[in-house]
Amino acid sequence: MSNVFLSGQLVCGNQNEAVLVAEFLPVHIELTRTEQGCLFFEVVVTENPLIWQVDEKFQDAESFRAHQLRVAESEWGRVTANIDRHYEIKGI
């Protein structure tokens, strides 16, 4: 089993999207960090208030896929579905 890493950016198209991210992100972070196999999870706003840096590390592909499924069905997933994501995934 090898770790899975995701790194990249969540890019809001406007201030309204950035407000949604700021509002729903704390619960998303809390839920993700308690997931089985989550070794590291951080989302922080960059110098540009419309761009958020995302860095994740999961124990293995199975735990990463479980995370992705949970996110897709979550409130976070629904409210941020149309926000651009530019991610690189390694380990899968």
N, CA, C and O atoms as CSV, one atom per row, in Angstrom:
chain,resi,resn,atom,element,x,y,z
A,1,MET,N,N,0.842,-1.186,0.000
A,1,MET,CA,C,0.000,0.000,0.000
A,1,MET,C,C,0.881,1.242,0.000
A,1,MET,O,O,1.819,1.360,0.789
A,2,SER,N,N,0.559,2.163,-0.903
A,2,SER,CA,C,1.301,3.416,-0.915
A,2,SER,C,C,0.348,4.571,-0.662
A,2,SER,O,O,-0.843,4.507,-0.967
A,3,ASN,N,N,0.906,5.621,-0.099
A,3,ASN,CA,C,0.115,6.815,0.197
A,3,ASN,C,C,-0.379,7.463,-1.090
A,3,ASN,O,O,0.225,7.328,-2.155
A,4,VAL,N,N,-1.493,8.169,-0.957
A,4,VAL,CA,C,-2.046,8.956,-2.061
A,4,VAL,C,C,-1.965,10.425,-1.662
A,4,VAL,O,O,-2.358,10.807,-0.560
A,5,PHE,N,N,-1.454,11.231,-2.568
A,5,PHE,CA,C,-1.290,12.663,-2.335
A,5,PHE,C,C,-2.123,13.434,-3.350
A,5,PHE,O,O,-2.141,13.106,-4.536
A,6,LEU,N,N,-2.803,14.449,-2.873
A,6,LEU,CA,C,-3.508,15.379,-3.749
A,6,LEU,C,C,-2.997,16.759,-3.399
A,6,LEU,O,O,-2.911,17.128,-2.227
A,7,SER,N,N,-2.659,17.519,-4.431
A,7,SER,CA,C,-2.208,18.889,-4.227
A,7,SER,C,C,-2.721,19.735,-5.371
A,7,SER,O,O,-2.726,19.301,-6.523
A,8,GLY,N,N,-3.152,20.942,-5.052
A,8,GLY,CA,C,-3.617,21.826,-6.099
A,8,GLY,C,C,-4.417,22.975,-5.536
A,8,GLY,O,O,-4.265,23.367,-4.379
A,9,GLN,N,N,-5.277,23.506,-6.393
A,9,GLN,CA,C,-6.004,24.704,-6.006
A,9,GLN,C,C,-7.494,24.606,-6.311
A,9,GLN,O,O,-7.920,24.034,-7.314
A,10,LEU,N,N,-8.252,25.183,-5.412
A,10,LEU,CA,C,-9.680,25.402,-5.570
A,10,LEU,C,C,-9.792,26.864,-5.996
A,10,LEU,O,O,-9.394,27.756,-5.247
A,11,VAL,N,N,-10.327,27.119,-7.184
A,11,VAL,CA,C,-10.294,28.460,-7.759
A,11,VAL,C,C,-11.719,29.003,-7.891
A,11,VAL,O,O,-12.489,28.563,-8.745
A,12,CYS,N,N,-12.047,29.947,-7.045
A,12,CYS,CA,C,-13.369,30.566,-7.068
A,12,CYS,C,C,-13.446,31.559,-8.227
A,12,CYS,O,O,-12.490,32.278,-8.516
A,13,GLY,N,N,-14.598,31.581,-8.876
A,13,GLY,CA,C,-14.789,32.477,-10.003
A,13,GLY,C,C,-15.205,33.881,-9.604
A,13,GLY,O,O,-15.133,34.815,-10.403
A,14,ASN,N,N,-15.647,34.021,-8.343
A,14,ASN,CA,C,-16.102,35.327,-7.875
A,14,ASN,C,C,-16.165,35.319,-6.346
A,14,ASN,O,O,-15.945,34.287,-5.711
A,15,GLN,N,N,-16.462,36.462,-5.776
A,15,GLN,CA,C,-16.494,36.596,-4.313
A,15,GLN,C,C,-17.596,35.740,-3.686
A,15,GLN,O,O,-17.424,35.238,-2.576
A,16,ASN,N,N,-18.716,35.567,-4.376
A,16,ASN,CA,C,-19.800,34.729,-3.836
A,16,ASN,C,C,-19.335,33.294,-3.626
A,16,ASN,O,O,-19.665,32.678,-2.613
A,17,GLU,N,N,-18.573,32.758,-4.571
A,17,GLU,CA,C,-18.034,31.404,-4.414
A,17,GLU,C,C,-17.047,31.347,-3.252
A,17,GLU,O,O,-17.038,30.375,-2.496
A,18,ALA,N,N,-16.220,32.373,-3.103
A,18,ALA,CA,C,-15.260,32.411,-1.998
A,18,ALA,C,C,-15.981,32.437,-0.656
A,18,ALA,O,O,-15.518,31.823,0.305
A,19,VAL,N,N,-17.096,33.132,-0.578
A,19,VAL,CA,C,-17.893,33.165,0.658
A,19,VAL,C,C,-18.437,31.775,0.965
A,19,VAL,O,O,-18.438,31.359,2.123
A,20,LEU,N,N,-18.899,31.053,-0.048
A,20,LEU,CA,C,-19.383,29.687,0.161
A,20,LEU,C,C,-18.276,28.787,0.696
A,20,LEU,O,O,-18.488,28.015,1.631
A,21,VAL,N,N,-17.097,28.892,0.097
A,21,VAL,CA,C,-15.959,28.085,0.566
A,21,VAL,C,C,-15.680,28.399,2.027
A,21,VAL,O,O,-15.569,27.486,2.845
A,22,ALA,N,N,-15.566,29.657,2.360
A,22,ALA,CA,C,-15.258,30.053,3.739
A,22,ALA,C,C,-16.329,29.566,4.710
A,22,ALA,O,O,-16.013,29.183,5.836
A,23,GLU,N,N,-17.569,29.577,4.294
A,23,GLU,CA,C,-18.664,29.167,5.167
A,23,GLU,C,C,-18.693,27.662,5.412
A,23,GLU,O,O,-18.896,27.224,6.544
A,24,PHE,N,N,-18.493,26.876,4.372
A,24,PHE,CA,C,-18.655,25.423,4.487
A,24,PHE,C,C,-17.351,24.674,4.728
A,24,PHE,O,O,-17.379,23.489,5.059
A,25,LEU,N,N,-16.215,25.336,4.570
A,25,LEU,CA,C,-14.919,24.670,4.713
A,25,LEU,C,C,-14.636,24.125,6.107
A,25,LEU,O,O,-14.130,23.007,6.203
A,26,PRO,N,N,-14.925,24.833,7.186
A,26,PRO,CA,C,-14.574,24.290,8.510
A,26,PRO,C,C,-15.165,22.907,8.789
A,26,PRO,O,O,-14.472,22.041,9.324
A,27,VAL,N,N,-16.410,22.689,8.443
A,27,VAL,CA,C,-17.030,21.371,8.673
A,27,VAL,C,C,-16.403,20.336,7.740
A,27,VAL,O,O,-16.170,19.196,8.142
A,28,HIS,N,N,-16.131,20.732,6.501
A,28,HIS,CA,C,-15.491,19.812,5.554
A,28,HIS,C,C,-14.126,19.356,6.076
A,28,HIS,O,O,-13.794,18.173,6.005
A,29,ILE,N,N,-13.347,20.291,6.595
A,29,ILE,CA,C,-12.032,19.944,7.142
A,29,ILE,C,C,-12.197,19.015,8.346
A,29,ILE,O,O,-11.507,18.001,8.445
A,30,GLU,N,N,-13.084,19.350,9.235
A,30,GLU,CA,C,-13.304,18.537,10.434
A,30,GLU,C,C,-13.702,17.109,10.073
A,30,GLU,O,O,-13.153,16.154,10.623
A,31,LEU,N,N,-14.646,16.960,9.159
A,31,LEU,CA,C,-15.095,15.622,8.760
A,31,LEU,C,C,-13.984,14.842,8.067
A,31,LEU,O,O,-13.805,13.650,8.318
A,32,THR,N,N,-13.246,15.511,7.205
A,32,THR,CA,C,-12.182,14.830,6.469
A,32,THR,C,C,-11.077,14.352,7.393
A,32,THR,O,O,-10.593,13.230,7.250
A,33,ARG,N,N,-10.677,15.179,8.327
A,33,ARG,CA,C,-9.573,14.800,9.219
A,33,ARG,C,C,-9.925,13.628,10.130
A,33,ARG,O,O,-9.028,12.990,10.682
A,34,THR,N,N,-11.201,13.335,10.297
A,34,THR,CA,C,-11.604,12.188,11.124
A,34,THR,C,C,-11.810,10.923,10.302
A,34,THR,O,O,-12.078,9.862,10.866
A,35,GLU,N,N,-11.692,11.014,8.985
A,35,GLU,CA,C,-11.873,9.841,8.133
A,35,GLU,C,C,-10.744,8.840,8.342
A,35,GLU,O,O,-9.588,9.211,8.545
A,36,GLN,N,N,-11.106,7.569,8.286
A,36,GLN,CA,C,-10.100,6.521,8.368
A,36,GLN,C,C,-9.156,6.649,7.171
A,36,GLN,O,O,-9.599,6.730,6.026
A,37,GLY,N,N,-7.882,6.665,7.443
A,37,GLY,CA,C,-6.878,6.738,6.389
A,37,GLY,C,C,-6.417,8.139,6.042
A,37,GLY,O,O,-5.478,8.293,5.261
A,38,CYS,N,N,-7.047,9.169,6.598
A,38,CYS,CA,C,-6.601,10.544,6.340
A,38,CYS,C,C,-5.374,10.815,7.206
A,38,CYS,O,O,-5.448,10.767,8.434
A,39,LEU,N,N,-4.252,11.098,6.560
A,39,LEU,CA,C,-3.013,11.370,7.275
A,39,LEU,C,C,-2.721,12.868,7.358
A,39,LEU,O,O,-2.056,13.330,8.284
A,40,PHE,N,N,-3.224,13.616,6.383
A,40,PHE,CA,C,-3.008,15.064,6.359
A,40,PHE,C,C,-4.070,15.678,5.470
A,40,PHE,O,O,-4.386,15.148,4.405
A,41,PHE,N,N,-4.617,16.797,5.912
A,41,PHE,CA,C,-5.613,17.503,5.103
A,41,PHE,C,C,-5.567,18.975,5.474
A,41,PHE,O,O,-5.787,19.346,6.627
A,42,GLU,N,N,-5.275,19.816,4.473
A,42,GLU,CA,C,-5.194,21.250,4.726
A,42,GLU,C,C,-5.717,22.003,3.509
A,42,GLU,O,O,-5.375,21.693,2.368
A,43,VAL,N,N,-6.547,22.991,3.779
A,43,VAL,CA,C,-7.057,23.895,2.744
A,43,VAL,C,C,-6.898,25.310,3.293
A,43,VAL,O,O,-7.499,25.656,4.310
A,44,VAL,N,N,-6.095,26.122,2.624
A,44,VAL,CA,C,-5.849,27.489,3.101
A,44,VAL,C,C,-5.970,28.472,1.944
A,44,VAL,O,O,-5.605,28.179,0.806
A,45,VAL,N,N,-6.487,29.628,2.268
A,45,VAL,CA,C,-6.606,30.675,1.257
A,45,VAL,C,C,-5.206,31.209,0.940
A,45,VAL,O,O,-4.359,31.331,1.825
A,46,THR,N,N,-4.985,31.518,-0.316
A,46,THR,CA,C,-3.693,32.055,-0.746
A,46,THR,C,C,-3.731,33.584,-0.657
A,46,THR,O,O,-4.680,34.157,-0.122
A,47,GLU,N,N,-2.714,34.223,-1.175
A,47,GLU,CA,C,-2.705,35.690,-1.209
A,47,GLU,C,C,-3.863,36.228,-2.038
A,47,GLU,O,O,-4.346,37.336,-1.802
A,48,ASN,N,N,-4.297,35.444,-2.998
A,48,ASN,CA,C,-5.474,35.791,-3.798
A,48,ASN,C,C,-6.688,35.216,-3.069
A,48,ASN,O,O,-6.787,33.996,-2.937
A,49,PRO,N,N,-7.605,36.040,-2.596
A,49,PRO,CA,C,-8.732,35.547,-1.800
A,49,PRO,C,C,-9.722,34.667,-2.562
A,49,PRO,O,O,-10.673,34.153,-1.972
A,50,LEU,N,N,-9.510,34.493,-3.854
A,50,LEU,CA,C,-10.372,33.605,-4.637
A,50,LEU,C,C,-9.744,32.234,-4.859
A,50,LEU,O,O,-10.369,31.354,-5.450
A,51,ILE,N,N,-8.506,32.049,-4.386
A,51,ILE,CA,C,-7.789,30.791,-4.621
A,51,ILE,C,C,-7.396,30.164,-3.295
A,51,ILE,O,O,-6.824,30.818,-2.424
A,52,TRP,N,N,-7.714,28.885,-3.160
A,52,TRP,CA,C,-7.429,28.119,-1.948
A,52,TRP,C,C,-6.474,26.984,-2.300
A,52,TRP,O,O,-6.715,26.241,-3.251
A,53,GLN,N,N,-5.393,26.849,-1.538
A,53,GLN,CA,C,-4.437,25.758,-1.720
A,53,GLN,C,C,-4.939,24.533,-0.970
A,53,GLN,O,O,-5.297,24.614,0.205
A,54,VAL,N,N,-4.961,23.407,-1.657
A,54,VAL,CA,C,-5.459,22.151,-1.084
A,54,VAL,C,C,-4.323,21.134,-1.088
A,54,VAL,O,O,-3.695,20.901,-2.120
A,55,ASP,N,N,-4.061,20.526,0.077
A,55,ASP,CA,C,-3.059,19.465,0.187
A,55,ASP,C,C,-3.626,18.347,1.042
A,55,ASP,O,O,-4.091,18.567,2.160
A,56,GLU,N,N,-3.575,17.135,0.486
A,56,GLU,CA,C,-4.138,15.966,1.169
A,56,GLU,C,C,-3.145,14.810,1.109
A,56,GLU,O,O,-2.362,14.682,0.168
A,57,LYS,N,N,-3.203,13.980,2.135
A,57,LYS,CA,C,-2.432,12.739,2.134
A,57,LYS,C,C,-3.305,11.672,2.776
A,57,LYS,O,O,-3.773,11.820,3.905
A,58,PHE,N,N,-3.511,10.594,2.029
A,58,PHE,CA,C,-4.294,9.472,2.531
A,58,PHE,C,C,-3.426,8.224,2.569
A,58,PHE,O,O,-2.474,8.080,1.801
A,59,GLN,N,N,-3.771,7.344,3.462
A,59,GLN,CA,C,-2.989,6.123,3.711
A,59,GLN,C,C,-2.836,5.286,2.452
A,59,GLN,O,O,-1.764,4.736,2.198
A,60,ASP,N,N,-3.900,5.185,1.660
A,60,ASP,CA,C,-3.880,4.329,0.481
A,60,ASP,C,C,-5.006,4.732,-0.465
A,60,ASP,O,O,-5.807,5.616,-0.161
A,61,ALA,N,N,-5.053,4.068,-1.616
A,61,ALA,CA,C,-6.060,4.395,-2.617
A,61,ALA,C,C,-7.475,4.136,-2.106
A,61,ALA,O,O,-8.396,4.886,-2.431
A,62,GLU,N,N,-7.651,3.115,-1.336
A,62,GLU,CA,C,-8.981,2.793,-0.810
A,62,GLU,C,C,-9.511,3.923,0.088
A,62,GLU,O,O,-10.662,4.336,-0.054
A,63,SER,N,N,-8.690,4.413,0.996
A,63,SER,CA,C,-9.145,5.494,1.875
A,63,SER,C,C,-9.353,6.796,1.094
A,63,SER,O,O,-10.247,7.576,1.420
A,64,PHE,N,N,-8.537,7.032,0.073
A,64,PHE,CA,C,-8.716,8.223,-0.750
A,64,PHE,C,C,-10.030,8.138,-1.522
A,64,PHE,O,O,-10.773,9.118,-1.588
A,65,ARG,N,N,-10.317,6.992,-2.098
A,65,ARG,CA,C,-11.574,6.828,-2.843
A,65,ARG,C,C,-12.784,6.963,-1.921
A,65,ARG,O,O,-13.796,7.548,-2.306
A,66,ALA,N,N,-12.683,6.428,-0.715
A,66,ALA,CA,C,-13.779,6.575,0.254
A,66,ALA,C,C,-13.999,8.046,0.571
A,66,ALA,O,O,-15.140,8.491,0.697
A,67,HIS,N,N,-12.930,8.792,0.698
A,67,HIS,CA,C,-13.035,10.238,0.934
A,67,HIS,C,C,-13.746,10.911,-0.235
A,67,HIS,O,O,-14.660,11.711,-0.031
A,68,GLN,N,N,-13.334,10.592,-1.447
A,68,GLN,CA,C,-13.942,11.195,-2.622
A,68,GLN,C,C,-15.447,10.902,-2.698
A,68,GLN,O,O,-16.235,11.776,-3.056
A,69,LEU,N,N,-15.830,9.696,-2.367
A,69,LEU,CA,C,-17.257,9.331,-2.367
A,69,LEU,C,C,-18.022,10.115,-1.309
A,69,LEU,O,O,-19.116,10.616,-1.569
A,70,ARG,N,N,-17.441,10.218,-0.112
A,70,ARG,CA,C,-18.111,10.969,0.951
A,70,ARG,C,C,-18.290,12.424,0.551
A,70,ARG,O,O,-19.360,13.002,0.744
A,71,VAL,N,N,-17.242,13.012,-0.005
A,71,VAL,CA,C,-17.295,14.412,-0.396
A,71,VAL,C,C,-18.370,14.632,-1.463
A,71,VAL,O,O,-19.116,15.609,-1.394
A,72,ALA,N,N,-18.453,13.752,-2.430
A,72,ALA,CA,C,-19.431,13.903,-3.506
A,72,ALA,C,C,-20.858,13.941,-2.980
A,72,ALA,O,O,-21.721,14.591,-3.571
A,73,GLU,N,N,-21.111,13.257,-1.886
A,73,GLU,CA,C,-22.461,13.183,-1.320
A,73,GLU,C,C,-22.688,14.180,-0.190
A,73,GLU,O,O,-23.774,14.221,0.388
A,74,SER,N,N,-21.683,14.979,0.128
A,74,SER,CA,C,-21.773,15.878,1.274
A,74,SER,C,C,-22.335,17.246,0.886
A,74,SER,O,O,-22.427,17.592,-0.292
A,75,GLU,N,N,-22.704,18.005,1.905
A,75,GLU,CA,C,-23.150,19.373,1.678
A,75,GLU,C,C,-22.042,20.192,1.016
A,75,GLU,O,O,-22.304,20.968,0.097
A,76,TRP,N,N,-20.809,20.019,1.483
A,76,TRP,CA,C,-19.657,20.683,0.875
A,76,TRP,C,C,-19.591,20.362,-0.623
A,76,TRP,O,O,-19.432,21.257,-1.454
A,77,GLY,N,N,-19.712,19.099,-0.944
A,77,GLY,CA,C,-19.654,18.683,-2.335
A,77,GLY,C,C,-20.721,19.337,-3.188
A,77,GLY,O,O,-20.463,19.739,-4.323
A,78,ARG,N,N,-21.918,19.442,-2.637
A,78,ARG,CA,C,-23.024,20.045,-3.387
A,78,ARG,C,C,-22.832,21.552,-3.583
A,78,ARG,O,O,-23.011,22.056,-4.691
A,79,VAL,N,N,-22.471,22.273,-2.521
A,79,VAL,CA,C,-22.398,23.737,-2.636
A,79,VAL,C,C,-21.159,24.212,-3.394
A,79,VAL,O,O,-21.136,25.337,-3.894
A,80,THR,N,N,-20.135,23.371,-3.482
A,80,THR,CA,C,-18.913,23.784,-4.186
A,80,THR,C,C,-18.717,23.044,-5.507
A,80,THR,O,O,-17.650,23.142,-6.112
A,81,ALA,N,N,-19.712,22.317,-5.956
A,81,ALA,CA,C,-19.580,21.472,-7.151
A,81,ALA,C,C,-19.150,22.246,-8.391
A,81,ALA,O,O,-18.436,21.703,-9.235
A,82,ASN,N,N,-19.565,23.487,-8.515
A,82,ASN,CA,C,-19.260,24.258,-9.723
A,82,ASN,C,C,-18.007,25.114,-9.616
A,82,ASN,O,O,-17.689,25.871,-10.533
A,83,ILE,N,N,-17.305,24.999,-8.511
A,83,ILE,CA,C,-16.061,25.749,-8.347
A,83,ILE,C,C,-14.922,24.955,-8.989
A,83,ILE,O,O,-14.802,23.747,-8.784
A,84,ASP,N,N,-14.093,25.644,-9.763
A,84,ASP,CA,C,-12.989,24.980,-10.470
A,84,ASP,C,C,-11.981,24.393,-9.498
A,84,ASP,O,O,-11.655,24.984,-8.468
A,85,ARG,N,N,-11.506,23.228,-9.853
A,85,ARG,CA,C,-10.468,22.542,-9.094
A,85,ARG,C,C,-9.344,22.169,-10.055
A,85,ARG,O,O,-9.581,21.636,-11.139
A,86,HIS,N,N,-8.123,22.459,-9.634
A,86,HIS,CA,C,-6.944,22.132,-10.412
A,86,HIS,C,C,-6.029,21.304,-9.522
A,86,HIS,O,O,-5.178,21.847,-8.817
A,87,TYR,N,N,-6.208,19.984,-9.558
A,87,TYR,CA,C,-5.514,19.087,-8.644
A,87,TYR,C,C,-4.601,18.133,-9.388
A,87,TYR,O,O,-4.854,17.758,-10.533
A,88,GLU,N,N,-3.549,17.758,-8.715
A,88,GLU,CA,C,-2.671,16.680,-9.174
A,88,GLU,C,C,-2.734,15.590,-8.110
A,88,GLU,O,O,-2.584,15.861,-6.919
A,89,ILE,N,N,-2.954,14.370,-8.547
A,89,ILE,CA,C,-3.055,13.233,-7.627
A,89,ILE,C,C,-1.924,12.278,-7.925
A,89,ILE,O,O,-1.698,11.912,-9.079
A,90,LYS,N,N,-1.209,11.871,-6.884
A,90,LYS,CA,C,-0.109,10.905,-7.034
A,90,LYS,C,C,-0.367,9.721,-6.105
A,90,LYS,O,O,-0.861,9.884,-4.989
A,91,GLY,N,N,-0.027,8.546,-6.580
A,91,GLY,CA,C,-0.141,7.355,-5.753
A,91,GLY,C,C,-1.282,6.446,-6.149
A,91,GLY,O,O,-1.473,5.385,-5.555
A,92,ILE,N,N,-2.033,6.850,-7.139
A,92,ILE,CA,C,-3.125,5.980,-7.642
A,92,ILE,C,C,-2.754,5.517,-9.022
A,92,ILE,O,O,-3.512,4.778,-9.649
